[in-house]
Amino acid sequence: MNTLAQQLQALLFTAGEAVSYRDLCELTHASDEQLAAAIDELRSSLSTTGLALITTATHTQLVTSPDVAEFLAQFSTTDENELSKAALETLSLIAYRGPITRIDIDVLRGVDSRRMVRQLLLRGLIRQLKIAGQASQYEITEEFLAHIGMTNKEELPNFSELSSHEGLTRLLDRT
């Protein structure tokens, strides 16, 4: 493993949470291309360990591998409440259609989703993206991906089909 990949591993381990690509480039003085290559190298070197990299369009995080999730579950002492059907619907829309505005979530669900969005934010399963001059959008977090044992949202079942479903797109275009 080269020095940049080693630096990334140390930074991500120390951070203990998702770190943006921009921050990683600044901290390591690497270009976007160098960072992408180092992330690929690190992912490859971790493939035979109990660790994995989770990546989104803007962030990456070092987590335990989904392969050891069952083993680690026996050490878990957290008593998490299950998500309601409404929260699961909202989370699914954000996972498959995100980044997505709350208004679009409301249109697709047919009800006000403020409470569900707030609950998912508090649990760390989604994050709010604030873009100047635009409505806030929501996307899934690395914590959500780790929780379901995936490393990126493209691994979601039927992701390519559902993320661009024509019927949903037409419904959103009418608003």
N, C-alpha and C positions, 0 to 999 in steps of 0.2 A: 504494500500500500504506500502511495507517495505521501509526501509531507502535507499537501493540501487536504487530502482525504483524511489523514490523521488529525489535522487541525479541526476539520469539520466534526469528526467523531468526538473529539474532546469538547468542542464548543456545544454541540447538541446534547451531550451527556450532562455537562455542567448546567446548561440552561434548564433542562428538565421540562421543557415545553416547546411548542412550535416556534421556529425562528424564521423570519422572512428572508427570502433570497437576497433582497437589497441589503439587509443587515449583515448577512453572511459575506457578501461581496465586500462591504466596507471593512468588516473586521479582518478578513483575510487578504485584502487588497487583490482579489481575484476578479477577472472579467466574468461576464455571464457564461461564456463558453467554458472557461476553466472550471467554474463552479459546477456547471452541469456535468462535466466529465468527472470531476471529483465525487459528486453525488452518485453517479453511476458506479464508479469504482468502489465507493464505500458500501453501496447496496450489494454489490457482488461479493465483497469480502464478508459481509454480515450474513450472507445466505446460509451459511453452515453453523450459525451461532444462535443463541437464544434472543438475539436482538434483530430489529428490522427498521427500515426507514419508511416513514409515511410522508408522501408528498402531495401537495395540492398545487394549484396554479401559482400560488404566491409564497407558500411556506413549506418547511420540512421539519420533521421531528423524529428523534430516536426513541423507539418504544420497544417493549418486549415483543417477540415474534408471536404471531397467531398460533404457530406450531406448539408453543408451550402454554397457551392460555388455559387449557384444562388442568395442567399441572399446577399453575399458579393460582387457580381458582380455589384450591384447598387452603391457601394461605390468606385469602381475602376475608377481611373482617367487616367490610362495609355492608350495610343492610339497605340497599337502594330500593326505592319504591319503583314499581313498574310504571311505564308510561301509559296514559289513557289512550283510548282509540283515537280521540281528537288530536292528541299530541303526536301519535304515530303517523296520522295522516299528514299533519303539518310537516313533520320531520321528513317524511317520504317526498313530499313536494319540493322541499328545500334541497334534499339530496339529489333528486333527479332533474330539477329545473333550475337550481341555483347557479349563480346568484340570482335571487328573485326578490321582488318587493313584497311587502306585507299586503298591499292592495291586490297584487296578482294572486297571492295565496288565498286571500278572502274570496276573490272571484272564482278560483278553481274549487275551493271548498264550499262556497255558497253561504258562508257564515263569517262573522268577525273572528279573526284569529289572534288578536292582540294578546290574550291571556296565554295561549299556547306558545306563541313566539317568546314571550317573557319567560315562561317556564323552561323552554329549551335553552334560552340564553343563560339562565341561572344554573342550569345543569352542565353548561359548557359544551353542549352538543352542536350548537350553531354559534356563528359570530355575525355581528352587524358590520357591514361595510358602509362607510360614509363617504360619498363622492360629492364634492362641491357642486351645487346647482341641481342635484338629482335626489330622488327619494332614496332613503336608506335601502340597502339590499341585504339579504341574508344568505349565508352559505354554511355548509357543514364544516365542522372543525376536525382537526387531526385526532382529537379525543374521541369523537364519534367513530371515525374510521378504526381506531384502535379497539374501541369497545365491540365493534362488529367483526373484528378480525380481518380487516382489509387494509391495503396500503394506499389505495387511491380510489376515487369514486367511479372510475371506469370499470372496476371490478364488480360493481353492483349488478345484480341480475338484470338482464335486458336493458342495460344502461343506454346503449346507443339508440335503441328503438324508443324507449320511453322519454329520454331527454329531449327528443325532437318530434314527439308525437304531433301529427298535423291537427287533430281535433283539439288538443290543448292549445296549440299555437293560435288556431282560429278563434277560440274562445277568448284568449288574452288580447288578440288584436281588436276585438269588438269593444273593449273597454277604453 
